[in-house]
Amino acid sequence: MRRPRLVGILSSLLLAAGAALTGAATAQAAQPAVSGGYVALGDSYSSGVGAGSYIGSSGDCKRSTKAHPYLWAAAHSPSTFDFTACSGARTGDVLAGQLGPLSSATGLVSISVGGNDAGFADVMTTCVLQSDSSCLSRIATAEAYVDSTLPGKLDGVYSAIRDKAPNARVVVIGYPRFYKLGTSCVGLSEAKRKAVNAAADHLNTVIAKRAADHGFTFGDVRPPFTNHEICSGSAWLHSVNWLNIGESYHPTAAGQSGGYLPVLNSAA
């Protein structure tokens, strides 16, 4: 076979293959990015407190356009997007006021909840303003609650989600550790920082277990937040903000996009 004819045959094959691949890519792009709607539930870590750019109509719930649910919806174009997460929400608040958009057409649900039930705000207030012993005692009380009472409350929320959205993939997102240890940092003592981090681990362990028992996916944000804790020099969390106390110990916009969003992306 002469070389020019061989080159011509190969060129034709390559053009045909390219056309087929282009057609496949076009067909794939034409399909919806997500099957079904997306509903984002939970507390301030899902609503986006600390990230700024709050949606005016969300009022005290402080839902942010820089929160990970909003960013995920913007990138993946679900058929519908309902953002009901609210600052300060406990498990009872989720049950009472956030589940309305769920249905058999819901394809994805994300939720972070449990920290407020365990007394997150009071724990941090005690640890910031009082002694090491008072801080550790308050944390011990919170951990006892997490062991004895929180599992049942989580079960109630998770069961309600599954009942209302039987076809949805449910991603239960955890909480970061607050502090980088072993560094020189103004603020809480090392003993307090260790105890706060251990409490976050304790809470995440309980939440992950309840999520798994309901067949849900647990999204662990601790790995991406490593080296971005308070005292790291590149923090994705606000420390105490005396001018806006509600944003204290919440993720910044970078924490939402760099810490939470990749976890939701991989789990959804």
C-alpha positions in Angstrom: 0.0 0.0 0.0 1.4 3.4 -1.0 2.1 5.9 1.8 -0.2 8.6 0.6 -3.1 6.2 0.6 -2.3 5.0 4.1 -2.1 8.6 5.4 -5.5 9.3 3.8 -7.1 6.2 5.5 -5.7 7.1 8.9 -6.8 10.7 8.5 -10.4 9.6 7.7 -10.4 7.3 10.7 -9.2 10.0 13.0 -11.8 12.5 11.7 -14.5 9.9 12.2 -13.3 9.2 15.8 -13.2 12.9 16.5 -16.7 13.4 15.2 -18.0 10.6 17.3 -16.3 11.9 20.5 -17.5 15.4 19.8 -21.1 14.1 19.4 -20.9 12.1 22.6 -19.5 15.1 24.5 -22.3 17.3 23.1 -25.0 14.8 24.1 -23.5 14.6 27.6 -23.4 18.3 27.9 -27.0 18.6 26.8 -28.1 16.4 29.7 -29.0 18.0 33.1 -26.0 18.2 35.4 -28.1 16.9 38.3 -31.0 14.5 38.3 -33.7 16.1 40.5 -33.7 19.1 42.8 -31.3 20.0 45.5 -32.3 21.1 49.0 -29.8 22.5 51.5 -30.8 22.1 55.1 -29.1 22.9 58.4 -27.5 25.5 60.6 -25.1 28.4 60.2 -22.3 26.3 58.8 -24.6 25.5 55.8 -26.3 28.9 55.6 -22.9 30.6 55.3 -22.6 32.8 58.4 -19.2 34.3 58.4 -18.9 34.3 54.6 -20.6 37.6 54.0 -22.8 38.4 50.9 -26.0 37.5 52.7 -29.2 37.2 50.8 -31.5 40.1 52.0 -34.7 38.0 52.0 -33.1 35.4 54.3 -33.2 37.8 57.2 -31.6 36.5 60.4 -31.0 33.1 58.8 -28.1 34.8 57.0 -28.0 32.6 53.9 -24.9 33.6 51.8 -24.3 33.5 48.1 -20.8 32.4 49.2 -22.0 29.4 51.2 -21.2 25.9 49.8 -24.8 25.0 48.9 -25.2 28.2 46.9 -21.9 27.6 45.2 -22.7 24.0 44.4 -26.0 24.9 42.9 -24.5 27.6 40.7 -21.9 25.1 39.4 -24.2 22.1 38.9 -27.5 23.6 37.8 -29.9 21.3 39.6 -33.5 21.3 38.3 -34.5 23.2 41.5 -32.6 24.6 44.4 -34.1 25.3 47.8 -31.9 26.9 50.4 -33.6 26.6 53.8 -30.5 26.3 56.1 -30.7 28.9 58.9 -28.3 30.4 61.4 -28.8 29.0 64.9 -30.9 26.0 63.7 -31.1 23.0 66.0 -32.5 19.6 65.0 -36.0 20.7 66.1 -35.8 23.8 63.9 -35.0 21.7 60.9 -37.9 19.4 61.6 -40.3 22.3 62.2 -39.4 24.7 59.4 -36.9 23.4 56.8 -38.2 20.2 55.3 -41.1 21.7 53.2 -39.3 21.6 49.8 -38.4 17.9 50.1 -40.2 15.5 47.8 -39.8 12.4 45.7 -38.3 14.6 43.0 -35.5 15.7 45.3 -32.2 14.3 44.1 -29.7 15.7 46.6 -30.0 16.9 50.2 -27.1 18.3 52.3 -27.3 19.1 56.0 -25.1 20.2 58.9 -26.8 20.1 62.3 -26.1 19.1 65.8 -23.6 21.7 67.0 -26.3 24.1 68.3 -28.1 21.2 70.1 -24.8 20.5 71.9 -24.5 24.1 73.1 -21.8 25.3 70.7 -22.2 29.0 71.4 -22.2 28.5 75.2 -19.2 26.3 75.1 -17.2 28.8 73.2 -18.3 31.7 75.3 -17.3 29.8 78.4 -13.9 28.9 77.0 -13.2 32.4 75.8 -14.2 34.2 79.0 -13.5 31.7 81.8 -10.7 29.5 83.2 -9.3 26.3 81.8 -11.2 24.2 84.3 -14.5 25.9 83.5 -13.9 25.5 79.8 -13.1 21.8 80.2 -16.1 21.2 82.5 -18.5 22.8 80.0 -17.1 20.7 77.2 -17.6 17.6 79.2 -21.2 18.5 79.7 -21.6 19.0 76.0 -20.0 15.7 75.2 -22.3 13.9 77.6 -25.3 15.5 75.8 -23.8 14.4 72.4 -23.6 10.8 73.7 -26.9 10.6 75.5 -29.4 12.8 73.7 -28.1 14.0 70.3 -28.2 10.6 68.5 -32.0 10.4 69.0 -32.5 13.9 67.8 -30.4 13.2 64.7 -32.3 10.0 64.0 -35.5 12.0 64.0 -34.2 14.5 61.5 -32.6 11.8 59.2 -35.7 9.7 59.3 -37.9 12.6 58.3 -35.6 13.5 55.4 -35.7 10.0 54.1 -39.5 9.8 54.4 -40.0 13.0 52.5 -37.2 12.5 50.0 -37.0 8.8 49.4 -35.0 9.0 46.2 -32.4 11.6 47.3 -28.7 11.2 48.0 -28.2 12.7 51.5 -24.9 14.2 52.4 -24.5 14.9 56.2 -21.6 17.4 56.5 -19.6 17.7 59.7 -17.7 20.4 61.5 -14.0 21.5 61.3 -11.5 21.5 64.2 -11.1 25.1 65.3 -7.5 25.3 66.2 -4.0 24.5 64.9 -2.1 23.1 67.9 1.5 23.6 69.0 1.8 27.1 67.7 2.2 30.5 69.4 -1.1 32.2 69.2 -2.9 34.9 71.2 -6.2 33.8 72.8 -7.2 30.5 74.3 -4.6 28.3 76.1 -3.3 25.2 74.5 -5.3 23.1 77.0 -8.5 24.8 75.9 -7.7 24.5 72.2 -7.0 20.8 72.6 -10.3 20.2 74.4 -12.3 22.2 71.8 -10.7 20.2 69.0 -11.4 17.0 70.8 -15.0 18.0 71.2 -15.3 18.7 67.5 -14.0 15.2 66.8 -16.4 13.7 69.3 -19.3 15.4 67.7 -18.3 14.4 64.2 -17.9 10.8 65.3 -21.5 10.6 66.6 -22.9 12.4 63.6 -21.0 10.2 61.2 -22.3 7.1 62.9 -25.9 8.2 62.8 -25.6 9.2 59.2 -24.1 5.8 58.2 -26.9 4.0 60.0 -29.4 5.8 57.9 -27.5 5.1 54.7 -26.4 8.7 54.3 -22.9 9.9 53.3 -20.8 11.7 55.9 -18.8 14.6 54.5 -15.7 15.1 56.7 -14.4 18.7 56.3 -11.5 18.2 58.8 -9.0 17.1 56.1 -9.4 20.2 53.8 -9.4 22.5 56.9 -6.1 21.1 58.1 -3.5 23.9 58.2 -6.3 26.4 57.8 -7.5 26.4 61.4 -7.3 29.4 63.7 -3.7 30.0 64.7 -2.5 28.5 61.4 -1.6 31.8 59.8 -3.9 31.0 56.9 -7.2 30.5 58.7 -10.5 29.7 57.0 -12.3 30.3 60.3 -13.1 33.5 62.1 -11.7 33.8 65.6 -13.6 35.9 68.1 -15.0 38.9 66.3 -16.1 41.4 69.0 -17.6 43.7 66.3 -19.7 40.9 64.9 -19.9 38.2 67.6 -22.2 36.0 65.5 -19.5 35.3 62.9 -17.0 34.1 65.5 -15.8 30.5 64.9 -17.6 30.2 61.5 -16.0 29.6 58.1 -14.9 32.5 56.0 -15.8 32.7 52.3 -12.5 30.8 51.7 -13.5 28.2 54.2 -16.8 27.6 52.4 -15.3 27.4 48.9 -12.0 25.7 49.8 -13.1 23.5 52.7 -16.8 22.7 52.5 -17.5 22.9 48.7 -14.9 20.2 47.7 -16.4 17.8 50.3 -19.9 18.3 48.9 -18.6 17.9 45.4 -17.0 14.6 46.2 -20.0 13.3 48.1 -22.8 14.4 45.9 
